[in-house]
Amino acid sequence: MSGRAFLNSVREGIRGIIRHPLVTVASITTITLMLIIMSVFLIFSVNARGIMAKLSQKPPIEVYMKLQCTEEELNIAAARFANHPAIIEYTVSTPEQNYNAFKANLGDSSSILDDFDYNTYLPFTFSLRLLDPAYADSVCEEVATYEGVSRVQQESRVMQFLTKASDVVNVATIASFVVLLIISLFIISNMVRISVYSRASEIEIMKFVGATNNYIRLPYIIEGAVVGLISGLIAWGATMITYYQIYLRTMSTINPASFYALVPVGNIIWHEFFMIIFLGMLIGALGSDISVRKYIRV
């Protein structure tokens, strides 16, 4: 197709939007509503994955050193934790810190530990945060072989839950996206079909005078893409403004470092923009193409 023919198709596509204002408004409204649903789900999915990532990075893995471990063994273990690819952070607790934590947990009964010799009976401990809970078993097996390590403790059920929950969130995101995409294509293809009905005779005449299928289809595809672009901009703006207001009100009482903190607007605004605009144009163009195909067979 020549450049002139392409520009002519673009003009015809834009004229089609203006020529049928009611159908255009109905199409924009339909795509916008579907994109808002998609956008809301995408935001929910991003926040759900963010919470799961924070939880998975703080699994209950505790490393207990031997009571008589040397300072060299402590330093070697700390260096290995710092350089381990599956460990993103570790903290070390001294016998005194563990002793004070025990006393705090006992509350009013803490006086029974007043004369306790913590240096003799309590070890140094390390708390590990992993990049992914799936690494927990291999990390525990490896750490247990370090010199000076007495035992490694983890809650296997918690690890299994975190791994399964992460998989469920990912699968649910993909499945819901596919379902919403199919529904959107079905709805917009039926909406565009109304416009195509009114131009069925025009399409037949164009076929009889030798117009190719692509030449006939392109204006409708461009029309659908432009409608999808407009719908995407509206849906993106509406969802981002709403999410920003929810973020401001919610985060006023929540620590940003908390597991339940929402993802900052700046972290998702452009990702959401390109995703929604792309989906809007895809739905509009593909839905229009599906509707017009049956009318170019003469």
Residue pairs with C-beta under 8 A, 6 or more apart in sequence:
1 9
1 214
1 215
1 218
5 215
6 218
9 215
9 218
9 219
9 222
10 219
10 222
12 219
12 222
13 218
13 219
13 220
13 221
13 222
13 223
13 225
13 226
14 222
14 223
14 226
16 195
16 219
16 220
16 223
17 24
17 223
17 226
17 227
18 24
20 195
20 198
23 191
23 192
23 194
23 195
24 227
26 191
26 194
27 188
27 191
27 192
27 224
27 227
27 231
27 284
28 227
28 230
28 231
28 234
30 187
30 188
30 191
31 184
31 188
31 227
31 228
31 231
31 232
31 235
31 280
31 283
31 284
32 231
32 234
32 235
32 238
34 180
34 183
34 184
34 187
34 188
34 283
35 184
35 231
35 232
35 235
35 236
35 276
35 279
35 280
35 283
36 235
36 238
36 239
37 180
38 177
38 180
38 181
38 184
38 235
38 276
38 279
39 235
39 236
39 239
39 272
39 276
40 239
41 173
41 176
41 177
41 180
42 177
42 272
42 275
42 276
43 239
43 243
43 263
43 268
43 272
45 169
45 172
45 173
45 176
46 263
46 268
46 271
47 262
47 263
48 169
49 166
49 169
49 170
49 173
50 263
51 259
51 260
52 162
52 165
52 166
52 169
54 259
55 162
55 259
56 130
56 132
56 133
56 162
56 163
56 166
57 88
57 89
57 129
57 130
57 131
58 129
59 128
59 129
59 130
59 133
59 136
59 154
59 155
59 158
59 159
59 162
60 153
60 154
60 155
60 158
61 127
61 128
61 130
61 136
61 139
61 140
61 152
61 153
61 154
62 125
62 126
62 127
62 128
62 152
62 153
62 154
63 77
63 125
63 126
63 127
63 128
63 143
63 149
63 152
64 123
64 125
64 149
64 150
64 151
64 152
64 153
65 73
65 74
65 77
65 123
65 124
65 125
65 126
65 148
65 149
65 150
66 73
66 123
66 148
66 149
66 150
67 120
67 121
67 122
67 123
67 150
69 123
69 124
69 148
69 150
70 148
73 146
73 147
73 148
74 92
74 124
74 148
76 146
76 147
76 148
77 126
77 143
77 146
77 147
77 148
77 149
78 90
78 92
78 126
80 146
81 87
81 90
81 126
81 128
82 90
84 139
85 131
86 130
86 131
86 132
86 135
86 138
86 139
87 128
87 129
87 130
87 131
87 139
88 129
88 130
88 131
89 128
89 129
90 126
90 127
90 128
90 129
91 126
91 127
92 124
92 125
92 126
93 101
93 124
93 125
93 126
93 127
94 124
95 118
95 119
95 122
95 123
95 124
96 118
96 119
98 118
98 122
98 123
98 125
99 113
99 116
99 118
99 122
102 113
103 110
103 113
104 110
106 112
106 113
123 150
128 139
128 143
130 136
130 139
133 159
133 162
133 163
133 166
134 163
136 154
136 156
136 159
137 159
140 152
140 154
143 149
143 152
144 151
144 152
181 279
181 283
184 279
184 283
184 287
185 283
185 286
185 287
185 290
187 287
188 224
188 283
188 284
188 287
188 288
189 287
189 288
189 290
189 291
190 291
191 287
192 220
192 224
192 287
192 288
192 291
192 292
193 291
195 220
195 223
195 291
196 203
196 220
196 291
196 292
196 295
200 295
203 216
203 292
203 295
203 296
204 295
204 298
206 215
206 216
207 216
207 296
207 298
208 298
213 296
216 292
216 296
217 289
217 292
217 293
217 296
220 288
220 289
220 291
220 292
221 285
221 288
221 289
221 292
222 285
223 284
223 288
224 283
224 284
224 285
224 286
224 287
224 288
224 289
225 281
225 284
225 285
225 288
226 284
227 284
228 279
228 280
228 281
228 282
228 283
228 284
228 285
229 277
229 280
229 281
229 284
230 280
231 280
231 284
232 276
232 277
232 278
232 279
232 280
232 281
233 277
233 280
235 276
235 280
236 272
236 273
236 276
236 277
239 272
239 276
240 265
240 269
240 272
243 265
244 265
246 262
247 262
247 264
247 265
250 262
251 261
251 262
254 260
254 261
254 262
255 261
256 264
